[in-house]
Amino acid sequence: IDGIDIIDLNCGCPVPKVVSHGSGSSLLLNLPLMSDIIKTIKDSGADFIAVHGRTRASKFKAKVGYCATKEI
């Protein structure tokens, strides 16, 4: 679509009001749905994936897991 450069599908947000609606990090519990959403946004898959180094459970308080991020 003209004028749209990127679409950010945030699959890492731990905020309860986001997760309770099936969005944010709750998408990580349903990988087929997340895949379908990505395919809908971009027919052949994603061009770029950003990985956050914290888990939903650690919220914003834990240190970033650089080793796990590197492995991904």
Backbone bond lengths (Angstrom), bond angles and torsions (degrees), N, CA, C in turn:
res aa  C-N    CA-C-N  psi(-1)  N-CA   C-N-CA  omega(-1)  CA-C   N-CA-C  phi
1 I - - - 1.460 - - 1.519 108.10 -
2 D 1.299 116.56 135.30 1.458 121.19 -179.63 1.529 111.10 -59.68
3 G 1.329 115.71 135.22 1.456 121.25 175.61 1.518 114.20 90.70
4 I 1.341 118.46 -6.41 1.461 121.06 178.35 1.526 107.77 -106.02
5 D 1.337 115.86 119.52 1.458 120.59 -179.49 1.523 112.62 -94.22
6 I 1.346 116.86 -38.63 1.456 120.33 -179.02 1.518 110.34 -144.28
7 I 1.302 115.35 157.17 1.461 122.46 169.11 1.518 105.69 -125.25
8 D 1.320 117.34 124.53 1.463 122.68 -178.08 1.515 108.79 -102.28
9 L 1.322 116.97 106.74 1.460 122.31 175.24 1.522 106.44 -92.63
10 N 1.307 117.21 101.30 1.460 122.44 -175.30 1.525 109.83 -84.86
11 C 1.316 116.08 107.38 1.467 122.22 179.91 1.520 110.83 -106.40
12 G 1.309 116.56 24.84 1.455 119.86 -177.15 1.504 114.79 -127.45
13 C 1.309 118.65 -6.67 1.463 121.14 -176.13 1.535 110.70 -66.39
14 P 1.352 117.90 123.20 1.457 121.00 -178.67 1.527 114.43 -94.31
15 V 1.318 117.86 1.08 1.465 121.44 -174.43 1.533 109.67 -62.97
16 P 1.337 117.41 125.18 1.472 121.04 -175.24 1.527 115.09 -51.87
17 K 1.331 118.19 -40.42 1.466 118.97 -177.94 1.531 111.93 -68.74
18 V 1.325 117.89 -21.62 1.462 122.12 175.69 1.531 109.56 -83.75
19 V 1.337 115.92 -47.79 1.467 121.91 -178.06 1.527 111.66 -63.26
20 S 1.320 117.31 -36.76 1.470 120.44 -176.88 1.531 112.99 -66.22
21 H 1.330 116.96 -15.26 1.467 121.15 178.29 1.521 112.03 -99.84
22 G 1.354 116.37 8.74 1.456 119.89 179.45 1.513 113.89 83.85
23 S 1.319 116.72 12.90 1.464 121.17 -179.65 1.522 109.88 -106.01
24 G 1.335 115.56 -175.28 1.456 120.41 176.75 1.514 111.79 59.18
25 S 1.329 116.09 -138.85 1.465 120.36 -174.75 1.522 113.43 -67.65
26 S 1.319 118.66 -14.70 1.470 119.05 176.99 1.532 111.20 -66.62
27 L 1.334 117.80 -20.36 1.462 120.54 176.44 1.527 111.48 -64.55
28 L 1.330 117.62 -23.74 1.461 120.58 178.53 1.522 111.86 -69.79
29 L 1.322 117.02 -15.67 1.459 121.45 177.04 1.526 111.95 -87.15
30 N 1.322 116.16 -8.90 1.460 121.21 -179.34 1.532 108.60 -135.36
31 L 1.332 115.75 74.52 1.463 120.33 -175.58 1.528 113.38 -62.85
32 P 1.350 119.62 -35.55 1.476 117.85 175.67 1.533 112.39 -60.65
33 L 1.334 117.22 -39.82 1.467 119.86 177.34 1.524 110.73 -65.78
34 M 1.338 116.40 -44.03 1.460 119.44 178.96 1.525 110.26 -60.34
35 S 1.324 117.04 -40.92 1.462 121.30 177.81 1.519 111.13 -62.90
36 D 1.324 117.23 -43.04 1.466 121.01 178.15 1.524 111.32 -61.50
37 I 1.334 116.49 -40.46 1.464 120.19 178.89 1.518 110.05 -63.62
38 I 1.346 117.00 -44.99 1.467 120.78 179.37 1.521 110.41 -61.76
39 K 1.325 117.12 -43.42 1.467 120.34 179.40 1.525 111.31 -64.78
40 T 1.322 116.93 -33.23 1.463 120.51 177.59 1.525 110.78 -69.09
41 I 1.328 115.68 -41.39 1.469 120.28 179.90 1.525 110.24 -67.96
42 K 1.312 117.24 -44.22 1.462 122.84 -177.60 1.520 107.17 -137.57
43 D 1.330 117.67 110.02 1.474 122.67 -168.68 1.524 114.93 -46.25
44 S 1.332 118.06 -40.13 1.464 118.15 -174.61 1.527 113.06 -105.47
45 G 1.316 118.74 15.21 1.460 121.36 178.12 1.516 113.38 113.89
46 A 1.298 115.63 -176.09 1.460 121.29 -175.72 1.523 111.26 -85.98
47 D 1.330 116.42 151.26 1.458 122.34 174.39 1.525 111.06 -91.35
48 F 1.323 116.95 -24.83 1.462 121.00 -172.98 1.521 108.91 -151.67
49 I 1.307 116.97 138.06 1.460 121.73 175.90 1.519 108.46 -128.05
50 A 1.315 117.39 129.10 1.466 122.79 175.08 1.521 108.01 -103.67
51 V 1.319 116.34 135.53 1.451 121.77 -179.38 1.520 109.00 -112.28
52 H 1.327 115.91 127.69 1.463 121.24 176.55 1.524 107.47 -92.75
53 G 1.289 116.98 138.53 1.453 121.28 -173.88 1.514 115.84 -87.76
54 R 1.315 117.94 18.59 1.462 121.30 177.50 1.517 109.45 -125.45
55 T 1.316 115.81 153.65 1.458 119.82 176.55 1.522 109.46 -90.16
56 R 1.309 115.36 165.07 1.464 119.74 176.63 1.516 110.35 -61.05
57 A 1.325 117.16 -40.60 1.464 121.48 -177.59 1.524 111.87 -64.06
58 S 1.326 116.85 -33.87 1.470 119.12 -178.96 1.515 112.83 -81.22
59 K 1.327 115.17 -11.23 1.459 122.19 -178.85 1.518 110.05 51.09
60 F 1.311 117.48 -129.73 1.463 120.83 -176.56 1.519 111.65 -105.27
61 K 1.328 117.77 9.65 1.457 121.24 -173.34 1.521 114.20 -94.74
62 A 1.314 118.15 -30.02 1.462 121.49 -176.05 1.527 111.18 -76.55
63 K 1.325 114.39 160.26 1.460 119.66 173.89 1.527 108.60 -71.02
64 V 1.305 115.63 153.14 1.459 120.99 178.87 1.527 108.85 -69.09
65 G 1.335 116.24 135.27 1.459 121.51 178.70 1.508 111.38 -87.44
66 Y 1.329 116.31 82.71 1.461 119.87 -175.55 1.526 112.58 -65.44
67 C 1.322 118.61 -34.51 1.474 120.86 179.66 1.528 110.72 -64.72
68 A 1.345 116.65 -45.36 1.461 120.15 179.10 1.520 110.79 -65.94
69 T 1.319 117.15 -39.45 1.461 121.40 179.44 1.523 109.78 -63.20
70 K 1.336 116.58 -42.12 1.468 120.34 179.45 1.528 110.61 -63.95
71 E 1.338 116.67 -39.94 1.461 121.20 179.72 1.528 111.78 -63.06
72 I 1.317 116.37 -39.84 1.468 121.52 178.99 1.503 109.78 -64.68
